């Protein structure tokens, strides 16, 4: 009999179906402790359809993902806000 293996997929639906019919204890030899969190904290920002269209177009024009573009904007804004202001 072929040994059982944990399903390798990015599909939430496939994983849900797999774990509905399998028990975690059947895969103890495949489990490993992870020293740090695999989940990254994040913030969800709702955009209007028009805003999403513009962000997607700007990112595509630069050859980067919309996520990378937004992360760049945030980094630039944070860096700019941390610079000391020069008083006249």
C-alpha positions in Angstrom: 0.0 0.0 0.0 1.3 3.5 -1.0 2.1 5.7 2.0 -0.2 8.6 2.5 1.1 12.1 1.7 -0.2 15.5 2.6 -1.9 17.1 -0.4 0.3 19.8 -1.9 -1.9 22.5 -3.4 -2.7 26.2 -3.2 -6.4 25.5 -3.6 -8.4 26.2 -0.5 -11.2 24.1 -1.8 -9.0 21.1 -2.5 -7.3 21.4 0.9 -10.7 21.6 2.7 -11.9 18.5 0.9 -8.7 16.7 1.7 -8.8 17.5 5.4 -12.5 16.6 5.6 -11.5 13.1 4.7 -8.2 12.7 6.5 -6.9 12.9 10.0 -3.8 15.0 10.9 -2.5 12.1 13.1 -2.0 10.0 10.0 0.7 12.4 8.8 2.7 12.9 12.0 5.9 11.8 10.2 5.5 14.7 7.7 4.9 17.4 10.2 7.6 19.8 11.3 7.6 22.6 13.9 7.9 26.1 12.3 10.0 28.4 14.4 8.2 31.6 13.4 4.8 32.6 12.2 4.1 31.8 8.6 1.3 34.4 8.5 2.4 37.9 7.7 0.4 40.7 9.4 -1.4 42.8 6.8 -3.9 45.5 6.3 -6.7 45.3 3.8 -7.5 48.6 2.0 -10.8 48.6 0.0 -10.6 50.4 -3.3 -13.3 51.5 -5.6 -13.4 49.8 -8.9 -12.1 53.0 -10.5 -9.2 53.2 -8.1 -8.3 49.5 -8.6 -8.3 50.0 -12.4 -5.9 53.0 -12.1 -3.6 51.2 -9.6 -3.5 48.1 -11.9 -2.8 50.2 -15.0 0.0 52.2 -13.2 1.6 49.0 -11.9 1.4 47.3 -15.3 3.0 50.3 -16.9 5.9 50.0 -14.5 6.1 46.2 -14.9 5.4 45.5 -11.2 2.4 44.0 -9.3 -0.2 46.3 -7.9 0.8 45.1 -4.5 4.4 46.1 -5.1 3.4 49.5 -6.3 1.2 50.1 -3.2 4.0 48.9 -0.9 6.4 51.3 -2.6 4.0 54.2 -2.1 3.6 53.4 1.6 7.3 53.1 2.1 7.9 56.4 0.3 5.3 58.1 2.5 6.7 56.6 5.7 10.2 57.6 4.8 9.1 61.1 3.9 7.2 61.5 7.2 10.2 60.5 9.2 12.5 63.1 7.7 13.0 66.1 10.0 11.3 69.2 8.8 13.5 72.2 8.0 12.2 75.4 9.5 12.8 78.7 7.6 
